[in-house]
Structure formats: structure tokens, C-alpha cells
Amino acid sequence: MDTEFVLAGLFHHLVRQGFPLHVRDYQEMLLALRQGYGRYCRRDLQWLCETLWARTEEERRQIEVLFRAIPEPTPQEIVGWTGKRGTGRQRTRAAHEQSRTKNQPATDAPSGQRLAVQFVRPTHTGWGLPQAQVPSAPDQSFVLDMRPLISVRALIVMWRRFRRALRSGPGVELDIERTIQQQCRLGVLAAPALLPVRRNQARLLVLVDASPSMEPWRSFFPLLTESLRESQLGAAHLYYFHNVPDEVVYEQPTLTHPVSLRDLMQRHADRPLFIVSDGGAARGRRSRPRLDETVRFLTSVRECWRPVVWVNPMPQLRWPGSTAEQIRRLPQLTMVELTEDGVVNAIDVLRGQRNA
């Protein structure tokens, strides 16, 4: 039997009974199971549930009652699930648990329908008939995956707005005008005139802040990488830096495989720059050295990379009073928020459709 499946049933039942549990409690339990705690023994699983979910003695007793109400699997069921026959001691304990479960009062049994619908005493008005109370919480699975700021699909669509279509490569499309001119001039059409196909020649350089202050948005890094790979841009290169790009940037988010800024400017010259960083807004304070280093960097790359857009994952209302507010006022760049509308505006700046 899948332990995680059993755990989901326990969690749903306790929530229906008004047990103060959150989805985060379920995630912590799953993490403990996957690390090997409480996975192969019923008593260990009960101990794990009591340790992580019970905060009072009454809550611990509710979990204990719930485990007593769940029947112990028979030796035949164990063999069917695992393909192994239990030891004599395990079979004796299973029989003892079955006999104790049969003698358990029905009030402690949390079977689905019997506890899902409860009857309360009639009120002083009406016919005086008992009323049924049905829990409003549906028995459905929870969405445990973190919702990204922007989906990969949305990012890919946004990148495809950034187009600079130029003809390049071998001739494969018919040039009707040149073909007609050639036939009129020679009187005979030896071969049609062909044109190269239009291709997106837009190039982009992306610098992402991988400092500890960007840890809450680290899950966005692989989404950004995947979207650039599927964007159909002419060329898109992604590098990482710590707080402020200086003389060295890195090829990996772990800040490994360094590349000097001078080599980067020679390798990827004459293209727009897309920066992703909180700019000090995550810490909520102003840092004069960080501002000076940012100005120094922007000044050094001004002739090589332009325009420059700065995408800030912190909400705009958190920018005032931080270094990000001072960076935003610099004339060398345009700062936007990391939302779908913000990224669209940033790409319009890269395309030249908005003033930087």
C-alpha cells in the first residue's frame, strides 16, 4: 500500500473533523516520509503524525483514536501488497489489533459516511426535528505545487514579441519582382530568383541576480532558462551575478564558471540588456555602495548593451525607501515589476516601442 496515499486519507479526514491543519503541514509530512520516517511501521507513522500535527494532548488523542479505528491489515493482505509473508510476531500483533478494533465502540470509528454527516438537536422553532450537519469542505486533492510568477508558456509568448526579422541564409522563397524583371530583360527565364527566408535576428543578454536576497524567486530561474530556449530569438544568453554585476559574472546560478565582464562585452556586443534583480528592495534599506557599483556598471556597458531594462521581483510598493527606488531613477535604464504586464512593457522597451 502506498503510504502517501494513506496519509492523504488521514489528512482529509482530520480536516473534515475541524483539525487545525494547513497544506504546509501535509507537505512537511510528505517530506518526512520521503526521507524514510514512519514509512514501514504503523506505530512509527502514528508517532510521526502526532509529532508533526498534534499541538495539544487532545489533538494527540484524536490521532490515536483515528489510528485505532483503522483496521490492521491481515497477513494475506500484506502478502498481496509486498509479496512477503510477515513473521509470526507480526501475525500475532495483527490478530490482536483486529480483535481490539472489533471491540472498539462505534463512537470512536471515523468511517467516512458515519462521521461526515452528523445530526444535532432540534431548535426551539419549527417542527422540532433533528437537523443534519454536512461538512462544507469537499474531499478533494490540494494543489501542492508552487504557482510560478509567470508561466513558461506566457514567457515564451512574451519573448516572441521581441522580433527583428531579417533575411538570412540560402535563397528558398520566390522573388516575384526580380523574376519578372529577369524574364523581361532576357526574354527567357532560366531560373526563378530566390530570396532567403526571414528569420528572427533579435539578440538578448540576460543577467540574473543569484544572491541570497533572491532566494524566494530561485524557482523562477529554470522557467526563465526554458522560456529563452523556446523563444525563437536569434540569440539569447543567460548569466548570473551576486548583488551587482561587476568585473565577473557566472554561467551557473550557483555562481560557478566565471566569465570576465570584458570577455562578455566582446562576445555579446551590441544587444539589449535584461536584468532580473530585487535591487536591494528585498532587504528594504538603502545602500550607497550598492548604488555606486550599479551606476559604475551601467556606465561601463552603456555603449555596448542598450537599452537596459531592470525587472524587479519585489512588488513596486516595496521599492520606496530602498536602493531599488534610487536605481529606478537612473536615466540609463527602465525598471518594471516582475509580472506579465511588467515583462510585456520591458520587451516593448527592448523593441524600441517605448521610451527607455
C-alpha positions in Angstrom: 0.0 0.0 0.0 1.3 3.5 -0.8 2.0 5.3 2.4 1.5 8.7 0.8 -2.0 7.6 -0.3 -2.9 6.6 3.2 -1.5 9.8 4.5 -3.8 11.8 2.2 -6.8 10.0 3.5 -5.8 10.7 7.1 -5.2 14.4 6.3 -8.6 14.8 4.6 -10.4 13.1 7.4 -8.8 15.3 10.1 -9.5 18.5 8.2 -13.2 17.5 7.8 -13.3 17.0 11.6 -12.1 20.5 12.1 -8.5 19.6 12.9 -6.3 22.7 12.6 -4.1 21.6 9.7 -2.7 23.5 6.8 -1.4 22.4 3.4 2.1 23.2 4.7 1.6 20.6 7.4 0.8 18.0 4.8 3.9 19.0 2.8 6.1 18.6 5.8 4.7 15.2 6.5 5.4 14.1 2.9 9.0 15.4 3.2 9.5 13.3 6.3 8.0 10.2 4.7 10.3 10.6 1.7 13.3 10.8 4.0 12.3 7.4 5.5 10.5 8.4 8.7 7.3 6.4 9.6 7.2 4.6 6.3 7.5 0.9 7.2 5.8 0.6 10.6 2.2 1.5 11.6 3.4 2.7 15.1 6.1 4.8 13.6 3.6 6.5 11.2 1.3 7.2 14.1 4.2 8.7 16.1 5.1 10.9 13.1 1.6 12.2 12.7 1.4 13.0 16.4 4.7 14.7 16.4 4.1 16.9 13.4 0.3 17.5 13.6 -0.7 17.4 17.3 -0.1 20.5 19.3 -2.2 19.6 22.4 -2.9 16.4 24.3 -6.5 16.4 22.9 -5.2 16.6 19.3 -2.8 13.7 20.0 -5.7 11.7 21.4 -7.8 12.3 18.3 -5.0 11.0 16.1 -4.6 8.0 18.4 -8.3 7.2 18.1 -8.1 7.5 14.3 -5.3 5.0 14.1 -7.2 2.6 16.4 -10.2 2.8 14.1 -8.2 1.8 11.0 -8.1 -2.0 10.9 -4.7 -3.7 10.9 -4.1 -5.4 7.5 -4.3 -9.2 7.5 -1.3 -11.4 6.7 -2.9 -12.2 3.3 -3.2 -8.5 2.5 0.4 -7.9 3.5 1.5 -10.7 1.2 -0.6 -9.3 -1.6 0.9 -5.8 -1.2 4.5 -6.7 -0.6 4.9 -10.3 -1.8 6.5 -11.2 1.5 5.0 -13.2 4.4 5.2 -11.5 7.8 6.8 -13.0 10.8 4.9 -14.9 13.5 5.2 -11.9 15.8 3.7 -9.6 13.2 0.8 -12.0 12.5 0.1 -12.2 16.2 0.1 -8.5 16.6 -2.2 -8.1 13.5 -4.7 -10.6 15.0 -4.6 -8.7 18.4 -5.2 -5.4 16.6 -8.1 -6.9 14.7 -9.8 -8.2 17.8 -9.3 -4.9 19.7 -10.7 -3.0 16.7 -13.8 -5.2 16.7 -14.3 -4.4 20.4 -13.9 -0.7 19.9 -17.0 1.4 20.5 -18.7 2.7 17.3 -18.4 6.3 18.5 -14.6 6.2 18.0 -14.8 4.9 14.5 -14.2 7.7 12.0 -15.5 5.9 9.0 -16.2 8.2 6.1 -20.0 8.5 5.8 -20.9 7.9 9.5 -18.7 10.9 10.7 -19.2 13.0 7.6 -22.9 13.5 8.4 -23.9 14.3 12.0 -27.3 15.2 13.5 -27.8 17.9 16.0 -30.6 18.5 18.5 -33.6 20.4 17.2 -34.0 24.1 17.8 -36.9 25.7 19.7 -38.6 26.7 16.5 -40.1 24.7 13.7 -41.2 21.1 14.0 -38.5 20.0 16.4 -36.9 17.5 14.0 -33.2 16.8 14.2 -31.1 18.6 11.6 -28.3 17.1 9.6 -24.9 18.9 9.5 -22.8 18.1 6.5 -19.2 19.5 6.3 -18.8 22.1 3.6 -15.2 21.2 2.9 -15.1 18.9 -0.2 -12.9 15.8 -0.2 -10.6 16.9 -2.9 -6.9 16.9 -3.5 -4.9 20.1 -2.7 -2.7 21.8 -5.2 0.8 21.5 -3.6 2.9 22.8 -6.4 4.1 26.3 -6.1 2.4 28.6 -8.6 5.0 30.5 -10.7 5.0 34.2 -11.0 4.7 33.8 -14.8 4.2 30.5 -16.5 6.6 29.2 -19.1 4.0 29.4 -21.8 3.3 33.1 -21.0 7.0 33.8 -21.0 7.5 32.2 -24.4 4.7 34.2 -25.9 6.2 37.4 -24.5 9.6 36.7 -25.9 8.2 36.1 -29.3 7.0 39.8 -29.3 10.7 40.7 -29.5 11.3 40.3 -33.2 13.8 41.7 -35.7 13.0 39.8 -38.9 15.9 39.9 -41.4 16.5 37.7 -44.4 19.5 35.4 -44.0 20.7 32.0 -45.3 20.2 30.4 -48.7 17.5 31.6 -51.1 14.4 29.5 -50.7 11.5 32.0 -51.3 10.4 33.1 -54.7 11.2 36.8 -55.5 8.4 37.5 -58.0 9.5 41.1 -58.8 13.1 40.1 -59.7 11.9 37.0 -61.5 9.6 39.2 -63.8 12.4 41.7 -64.3 14.8 38.9 -65.3 12.4 37.4 -67.8 11.6 40.8 -69.3 15.3 41.6 -69.7 16.5 38.3 -71.1 13.3 37.1 -72.8 13.9 33.7 -71.3 13.5 32.6 -67.7 16.5 30.4 -67.0 15.7 30.1 -63.3 13.5 31.9 -60.8 15.0 34.5 -58.5 15.0 33.3 -54.9 15.3 35.2 -51.6 16.5 34.0 -48.1 13.7 33.4 -45.6 13.1 36.0 -42.9 14.5 34.9 -39.5 14.2 36.5 -36.1 17.6 38.1 -35.6 16.8 39.7 -32.2 19.6 39.1 -29.7 19.4 39.5 -26.0 21.6 39.3 -23.0 20.0 38.4 -19.6 21.7 38.9 -16.2 20.1 37.4 -13.2 20.9 38.2 -9.6 21.6 34.9 -7.7 22.4 36.5 -4.3 20.7 35.2 -1.1 18.1 38.0 -1.2 16.8 36.4 -4.4 16.2 33.0 -2.8 12.4 33.4 -2.7 12.4 33.6 -6.5 15.0 31.0 -7.3 12.3 28.7 -8.7 11.8 31.3 -11.5 15.4 30.7 -12.8 14.7 27.4 -14.6 11.5 28.8 -16.0 13.4 31.7 -17.4 16.0 29.4 -18.9 13.4 27.2 -20.6 11.4 30.1 -22.0 14.5 31.6 -23.6 15.4 28.2 -25.1 12.0 28.0 -26.7 11.6 31.7 -27.6 12.9 31.5 -31.2 15.1 34.5 -30.6 18.1 35.0 -32.8 20.4 34.6 -29.8 19.7 34.7 -26.0 22.4 34.2 -23.4 21.9 34.0 -19.6 24.4 34.8 -16.9 24.3 35.3 -13.2 25.8 37.7 -10.7 25.9 38.5 -7.0 24.0 41.6 -5.9 25.6 43.9 -8.6 27.3 42.8 -11.9 30.9 43.7 -11.5 34.1 42.5 -13.3 33.0 38.9 -13.2 29.6 37.2 -14.0 28.8 33.4 -13.9 27.3 30.8 -16.2 25.5 28.9 -13.4 23.1 30.1 -10.7 25.5 28.5 -8.1 27.9 31.3 -9.1 30.4 28.9 -10.7 32.1 29.0 -14.1 33.1 32.7 -14.0 33.3 34.9 -17.1 35.0 38.3 -17.1 32.9 41.3 -18.0 35.4 42.3 -20.6 35.1 39.0 -22.4 31.3 39.1 -22.1 31.2 42.5 -23.8 33.4 41.3 -26.6 31.5 38.1 -27.1 27.9 39.6 -26.9 28.3 43.2 -28.2 25.6 45.4 -29.5 22.5 43.9 -27.9 19.8 44.9 -25.3 20.3 44.0 -21.7 17.7 42.4 -19.5 18.4 42.4 -15.7 16.5 40.4 -13.1 17.2 41.6 -9.5 15.5 43.0 -6.4 17.9 45.9 -6.4 18.0 45.9 -2.6 14.2 46.1 -2.2 14.1 42.6 -0.5 16.1 44.0 2.5 14.2 47.2 2.5 17.1 49.6 3.0 19.3 51.9 1.1 22.9 51.1 0.4 25.1 53.8 -1.1 27.9 51.4 -2.1 25.4 49.2 -4.0 24.0 52.2 -5.8 27.5 53.4 -6.7 28.5 50.0 -8.0 25.3 49.8 -10.1 26.0 53.2 -11.6 29.6 52.2 -12.4 28.4 49.0 -14.1 25.8 50.8 -16.2 28.2 53.4 -17.3 30.8 50.9 -18.4 28.4 48.9 -20.5 26.4 51.8 -21.8 27.9 51.8 -25.3 27.8 48.0 -25.6 24.4 47.0 -24.2 21.4 49.2 -24.7 18.6 49.7 -24.0 18.7 48.3 -20.4 15.5 47.1 -18.6 15.5 46.1 -15.0 12.9 43.6 -13.9 12.3 43.6 -10.1 10.5 40.6 -8.5 9.6 42.7 -5.4 6.2 44.4 -5.6 6.5 48.1 -6.6 5.0 49.2 -3.3 8.1 47.8 -1.6 10.6 49.9 -3.6 10.3 53.2 -1.7 13.0 53.6 0.9 15.3 51.0 -0.7 18.2 51.1 -3.1 15.8 49.9 -5.8 14.0 53.2 -5.7 17.3 55.1 -6.3 18.2 52.7 -9.2 14.8 53.2 -10.7 15.5 56.9 -11.1 18.7 56.4 -13.1 18.4 57.5 -16.7 20.3 54.5 -18.0 17.5 52.0 -17.5 13.8 51.3 -17.1 12.7 49.3 -14.1 9.4 47.3 -14.1 7.8 44.8 -11.8 8.1 41.0 -12.4 4.5 40.5 -13.6 3.1 39.6 -17.0 2.3 43.3 -17.7 5.7 44.3 -16.4 7.6 41.9 -18.7 5.5 42.9 -21.7 6.4 46.6 -21.0 10.1 45.6 -20.7 10.0 43.8 -24.0 8.4 46.8 -25.6 11.3 48.9 -24.4 13.7 46.3 -25.9 11.9 46.5 -29.2 12.0 50.3 -29.2 8.3 50.7 -28.8 8.6 52.6 -25.5 11.0 55.2 -24.3 13.7 53.8 -22.0 
